[in-house]
Amino acid sequence: MLSSFFGGNSSSSSGGNSSQSSSSQQPLQIDPLDASTKVELTISCNSLPNLDYLSKSDPQVILYIKDNIKQINNLSSSMYMNANWIEYGRTEVVWDNLNPKFVKSFILDYRFETNQFLKFVVVDIDNEKSKNVNDQDLIGEMQCTLAEIVGSKGGRIMKPLIHPHHLNRGYISVRSEEVQGVNDVVSLKLSATSLDKKDWFGKSDPFVVISRAPLEDTDFQPVYKSEYYKNTLNASWKPFQIQVQKLNNGDYERPLRIEVFDWNRSGAHELIGYVAISLRQLLDGGNNKKYDLINPELQKKNKKYKNSGILSVDYVGVQKVNSFLDYVRGGYDISLVVAIDFTASNGDPTQPSSLHFRSQNQLNDYQKAILGVGEILNYYDKDKQYPVYGFGAKIPTNNYQVSHCFPANFNWNNPEVQGVNGILDAYNFALSKCVLYGPTNFAGIINTAASFAQRDAETTYYILLILTDGEICDMENTISEIVRASTLPLSIIIVGIGNADFGKMDVLDADDNPLVSRGVKMSRDIVQFVPFNNYKNAHPSLLAKEVLAEVPTQFLSYMQQHNIKPKPPIEVQSFYGGLQQSQMDQPTNAFTFNGGNNARSASISNINVSLVNQQQAPTTMNATTSVPLQDPTTPSPQYNPNATSVMYNQVPPQQYNNQYNPQMQVPPQQYNNQPMYNPQMMSSTNNQGQYNYNNGFPNYKI
């Protein structure tokens, strides 16, 4: 285990000949892999039916999960829905009770970027000796996602229990609470004196490794490694910080080893000695506590052996770090802004070769990306109103001049649409009205999203999802906008659709080399790029997992950078104060297609739909008959009001109820002529330090 951890020269970082380190403590840099947390789910039920003749029901709840991280890696969308549910655990049985509050809770790893599907099955225990759920009476079940629970008001959902054959099966409440302590941070400063000499022609080159005890096997797992110092028997290592979750998974009593090794270029590092200790013992010992470093092999050989050096804990402390869920539970919104590429390089939308082609029974890649990301973020936005923009097209509301940022619903006063379904409707509507053109410019879109982030900085963190097929044409201006936006509550996700050269996108991703514009370096990493083709044949949740993985880390970096603390958790009304239908969360339907006009609904998790031919989307709507009117300039869409399958975009959403009239939907003056964006205006500032955009861009401070 240690050899793989140390392997090669990458394990060594020379500290020179000095044995002392004067480096000051640096702020904690959260590893994206450590941005997850644990949540505890507690369960109660209300108004359960009485299924026993001589007494009341004896309810028990069984929790099932779909381990989508493991199961969907090699599954297509259709195969995923047939994946088996896995039993995660059971509550105790509460005897003779129709309103049980269960003591047994469940602790789950929470991941923002994935849909973690849960199923709660409530049974009445009739056969105490059997663990087979089929031997018990089914009361009902409820399905949801973990994100749906933690994203709900107060971190709690209340839903009716569903039975395949019976109504009125009662209700279930599931409350989430973050497991405290696992995201706390341990600060340590270590030094050592009188170390054993390990080198033939010198002293030793000491470095420190901290390992935690395993839960099952016998090998300790390394969790931290320090720098090494050349040719010394007395070392003072740099102070460092490590999350409690990484150090001991929140168990303060879990055995640890603090080991001191002699570094060798070959990778065959020699153990000088170690201290066996727990975090609790380290904290109890306090600062400047000294411990013997023991080498077990030398101890066996020499009865008079004392130690192989002295380890000093110069400083040890634990500090609380606010987690992503702390902010969510305090009411902070995560909101989506969508920007869609309508440049001509996508191809003629009426041709199957086009990236914008919409056909029966199949989503195109733009729709898949919208659904995959939108389904995750939908749980974290209270009003579920999302601004949707297009770029790179000639638009009718601007005399068919090119616009690099236009509302997809062509409502310049309100570009927002309702829910993920509204995003799809707006996409179809814009595609039916604009003329694909070019070039591919991002700066205007990023500036517009930044204006939202600046306006709502106290309540909302924005995620700009840019879906594009082409190589960026305004690189310098885009970098400038990203650098400025890095001070705002904004993350930018770019999904590359198609087979174009996306080499420049890796530059914008800036994982290794921070972007610089006019001598100013971006204050934090806010861009993530993912090529859609890598996930084209996989379940959409894999794309969402990849593009959203860095968001909690980027979110926390903004909060830490601006010293923003989470608000107290939102309180919700007691489950046992009497239930009203308006208080209940409805059964999970991630999306209701066709603006709610179709009785059936669908989720990305169950995409078994029949799509109408969307080559020409309906452009007008008769509010009295709910049947689309025909635009005389376009062929009739294949509309079937009697279809039993779920249909996309048969009826436009409410904002399209009025008949489309280009003369009545003219953008504000600043959008005419030079549409939306003028890079020549970027360098001027006013006396308040704000950037002036005289052509329609909102101002925001940097």
Beta strands, then each sheet from edge to edge (+ up, - down):
strand 1: 37-46
strand 2: 59-65
strand 3: 86-90
strand 4: 106-110
strand 5: 117-124
strand 6: 137-145
strand 7: 156-160
strand 8: 171-178
strand 9: 185-193
strand 10: 206-212
strand 11: 221-225
strand 12: 235-236
strand 13: 240-243
strand 14: 255-262
strand 15: 270-278
strand 16: 289-292
strand 17: 310-319
strand 18: 333-341
strand 19: 385-391
strand 20: 393-395
strand 21: 401-403
strand 22: 406-407
strand 23: 416-418
strand 24: 435-436
strand 25: 460-468
strand 26: 490-496
strand 27: 516-517
strand 28: 520-521
strand 29: 527-531
strand 30: 620-622
strand 31: 627-629
sheet 1: 4+ 1- 8+ 7-
sheet 2: 3+ 2- 5+ 6-
sheet 3: 12+ 9- 13+
sheet 4: 12+ 9- 17+ 16-
sheet 5: 11+ 10- 14+ 15-
sheet 6: 22+ 19- 18- 25- 26- 29-
sheet 7: 22+ 19- 23+
sheet 8: 21+ 20- 24+
sheet 9: 27+ 28-
sheet 10: 30+ 31-
end
